[in-house]
Amino acid sequence: MAGNTVVLKPSEVTPYSGRLAVDLFASTGIPEGVFQVALGDGATGAALVNSSIDKVHFTGSVAAGRRIAEACARRLVPYTLELGGNDAMIVCSDADLDAAAGGAVVGSMFNTGQYCCGTERVYVMADVADEFTAKVVERVKALRQGSAGEFDVGPMCFEPQLAKVESQVADAVASGATVLTGGSRNDSLKGIFYQPTVLTGVNHSMSVMAEETFGPVLPIVPVADVEEAIKLANDTAYGLAGSVWTANEAEG
C-alpha cells in the first residue's frame, strides 16, 4: 500500500499466521508477488537479510536484532528493530484501582502474555497495594483458560517458552516470592498451558523481574513513593513500553 514489495518471514514457531496474512492480502486482488511469505527458521531470515532487499524490519529477540543490525550496517541498508521488553506499570495512590487492575490483567494476560509490549512488572504505591492486588487476583482467578469455545487465555506457543516461564516462577518462589494464584502448568487441559499467575514478594535479583518472561505471569511490587517506582522501572536492560496509572495528568 506504500508502494513497496514485501517479503514476510514469520517466526518458525508461528508460521501459519504469516501465511494467512499473505493469503488474505492476495484475496483483495493486489498484484501477484507484491506481498510474499518465506517460511523457515533463522537461516531463512539470515538469507533474506543478506539478500538484495532495501530495508529490514524485525520483531524478535535482542540477540537476533543485534545480528541483523550488524548485517545491515555492512551493506548500509536501513533497518528498524522492535525487540524484547520487560515493561513496567506504575500505579499511583490516586488511580482508579478497578481500571488499573483491569489494565494490569489485560496487559499481562493478552495473547497469554506472549507479546513484546506485555505488562511484566507492576509497581504500586504501598498505601493502595493490598486493595489493588486483591482486585488483580480476583480478576485473574476468573479467567477461563482453553483452546476451544469461549475462553480468555490460550496455550503457550511452544514448549521451550513454557519451560522458561516455569523456570522463572520456580526461581522466584525458591528465592522467597509468593504465588497468589496459578504458578504451574495447567494439567487439566491437553496441550502446553500455563496457569495465569500473580506473584508478590519479588525483587530484582529474580529472573522473573530482570528478564523478559513472555508468558501469563504478573509480579506486583509495593513501593513507598513515585520516585522509588521510577527507579525500579528504569532498573532494566530493556526499553520498549510502559504505563502510568493516575487520576492526575500532570503527575502522570
N, C-alpha and C positions, 0 to 999 in steps of 0.2 A: 504493500500500500504506500510505502515511502519511496518506491522506485528502485528497490534493491532486490536481487535474488538472494535467497536464504537457504542454507543447509542446516537443519536442526539435528544435533546429535544428542538424544535424550540419555539420561542415566541408564546404564545396563541393568540397574535394579528395577526401573520402571519404564521399560521401552515402549510399551503399548500406548501409554498416554501421549507420547510424542508422535507415534504413528497415527493415532486418532486425530491429533491436531492437523496433520498434513492431509489426511483424508477429508476432514471437514472443510478445509480451505479449498481442496480440489473440487468439492461438490458445489462450490459457489461459481465455478467457471473461470477462475484465474488461469492464465496461460500455463500449460504443462511445463514443469521444470522450474517455475519461479520459486516454489517452496517445496523443498525436498527433505527427506529424512534419511539419516545414516545410522543404522542400528549397529551397536558394537560396544566394546569396552574401552579402556583408557588408550589402547593402541590406536583405535579408530579416531578418538579425539585428537591424539597427538598427530596423526596423519593429516587431519583437517587443519590443525593449527599451523603445520609446517607446509601446507599447500600454498597455492597462489591466491588465497582469499584476501580480501582487502580490509576486513575488520573482524574482530573476535569479541563476542560477549560470552562470559562464562559465569555460571552459578554452581558453586560447589565448595570444596574444602580449601583451606588456606594453603595447604601444601601443593595441591594441583594448581591453584591460582598463581602461586609463585613461579611454577614451571612454565605456565602459559605466558606470564609477563616476561620472563627471560627469553622465551622463543620469539615473542612478538618484538621485543627490543632488538634482537639480532636482525630482524627484517624491517624494522622501522614501520611496523603495522600498528595502527591504533587498536586499543582493547578496553573493555570495561569488565570489571570483576565484581561480582556480588557473592561474597564469601560467608563463612560461618559467623554466627553470633552467639553471644551469651547475654541476652538482652534483659535489662533491669527495668523493674516497675517500682516507682516510688509513690507511696500512699500517704498523703498529709493528714493531719488531725481533722481538718475541716472537710474532708472529702465525703461525698455521698457513698457510704460504705456498701450499700446494696449494689450501686453501679460499679464501684471499684471491684467488689468481689465477683460480680458477673464478668467484668473485663478480665480479671485475673484468670478465671476459669476458661473463658473463650481463648484468651491469649496463650494459655499453656496447653490446652487440650485440642484445639482446632487441628484437623488433619493428624490426630494422635500425637501432636507436638512435633511433627516432622516437617517443619518449615523454618527457614532461616531467621525470620523475624519473630519467632515464638517467644513468649514471655518465659524466661528461665530462672529469674530471681526476683523476689519481692522484698522490698524494704519498707516497712510500715511503722509509723510513729507508735511508740510504746503505749501511749495512753488510749489508743484505739486498736491495738494489735489483737487482743483477745476477741473482741467483737468481730473484727474483720476476719480473723482466722476461722472463727466458728461459722461465719456466713460462707466462706470458701468451702470448708469441709462439707457443710450441708449440701451445697450445690454439686460438689464432686461426687459425693455418695449417691446422688440422684441420677448421675449419668448412666445411660444404657450403653453397654458395650456389645458389639456384634458385627456381622458382615452381611446380614440379610434382613429384609424387612425394615422396620424403623429402629434406628439406633443413633447414638450421639458420638461414640468413639469407636473407631475401627481397629484393625490389627496394625502391627508394625510392618514396614515394607520388606524387611528381610532379617534373617536370623542373627547375623553379626550385630546389627543395630540393637536388637532386643538384648543381646548379651552385654553390650556396652551399657545400656540403661540398668540392667541388673547389677552390673559391677559397680556403677556409680552409687546406686542406692545402698548396696551392701557395704561399700566403703564408708558411706556416711553413717549408717547405723552402727558399724563397728567402732566409729570414732565418736559416738555419743548422740547422734541425731535420733529423733523420734518420728515414727511413721504414724500419722493421724488417720490415714485411710489408704488403702492399696498397699503398695510395697512389694508386689511379687507378680509373677506371671498369672494370667487368668486361665487356670487349668480346666475350668468348666466349659471353655469354648475350644473348638477344633481350629488350630492354627497358631500363629505367633502373636498372641495378645499379651499386653502388659497392662495391669490394672491402673486406672487413673490414680495418681499418688500425690499426697501432700506431706511435706516434711517440715519439721521445726527442729530447733537445736542445732542448726547447721552453721558452719563458718567457712572462711575462705581457704582453709587448709584442705578442704574436702574437694575431690574431683567433681562432684555434682555442682559445686559453686564455681570452680576455677575453669572448667571445660564446658564445651557445648554438649548438652545432653541429647537433644533431638528425640525426645520421647515425652510421654504424658506424665511429667513429673514437675511439681511446683514446690520449691523450697521458700519458706517465709521466714524473714528475719526482723524482729523488733529492733528499732533504733531510737536513740534518745532525742534526735532532732534532725532537721533537714540537712545540716552540714555533715552529720555522720552518714546519712543516706547517700549524699552526693559522693562522699569519699569512697564508700563501699561500691557504689555503682560504677565508679571510674576505676576500681581496682580489678582490671581485667585486661587481657591481651587482645580482646576482641573489641570491635566497634561497628555497630550496624544499626540497631534500633533501640528504642526505649520509650517509656511513657511516664507521665507525672499525673497524679490524680489529686485534684484540689478544687475547692469552690472559688478560689481567689486567682483570677487570671494573671495578675501581676506576680503573685507568688509562684505560680506555675512557670 
